[in-house]
Amino acid sequence: MELRYWLIVIGVIVIVGILFDGWRRMRGGSGKLKFKLDHSFSNLPDDDSDPDLLGPARVVDRKRDPEFKEEDMPSMSASELNRRRNIEPQQGDLNLDADEPVPTLLTPVEEEDEQPVARPKDLPPVEEVLVINVIARAEDGFKGPALLQNILESGLRFGEMDIFHRHESMAGNGEVLFSMANGVKPGTFDLDDFDLFYTPAVSFFLGLPGPRHPKQAFDLMIAAARKLAHELNGELKDDQRSVMTAQTIEHYRQRIVEFERKKQLAGKR
């Protein structure tokens, strides 16, 4: 009994000591508990930049390149076009001289009498170029899949110089009527990356001398540019990056008429 008595007394003393120590600490802190924070985490960034930290999936913001300026778009001058025709490598080093035609992208082969297509190096030098620029109004530009579908519907096909061309036939056969280049230097397209591709602008252009019926070819080019601008929220601009107006289009047509007149006069001499 004496041992049990002393154990009870000792237990009471320990409990009283613990309570007294807690009461003393609370009085020393003015009745408020104080916590010592570990400040080693206070300077961590708010984002998920640490690859070892798990977090929600990031959304890639595909905004227009802040460095993009319309005046820096690839030149579509006659001299530049002639230079590209002479020195640009062929698409993918394909043997385009082979007898078997190379299939065009997403295009069924039409059963028709095919005319031989003149290669760029076989064409006469370009003296004049008619350009229609289509500038995206949205900051994320023209996205690859939508752009590709739109121009395929207008009959353009990927080909020489790694750009798109509109041939006489919607299947990509016959002479080239007009072409479309990327609005970002060097002006080419990469089909392998088209799902993630986007561009702030594209340039439709028609070289003179060029197609046998340049006025009809120009009308097709205007239609394709308008379709793209209407469906993909773009703005038409001329070769000086001024807004394309009805007067500008008529001026382009007059340039074609004047060029044809000079060609006829030269042929009579």
PEQUIPE-V917180 format. One record per helix or strand. SS is the DSSP state (@ for helix, = for strand). FROM is the first residue (numbers start at 0). LEN is the number of residues. Records with the same first field share a line. If there is no record, write none. Layout:
# PEQUIPE-V917180
SS->FROM-LEN  FROM-LEN
This chain:
# PEQUIPE-V917180
@->1-27  38-3  69-3  77-10  90-3  119-3  143-10  159-3  190-3  213-18  245-23
=->127-9  141-2  155-3  163-4  175-7  197-2  200-8  233-4  242-1
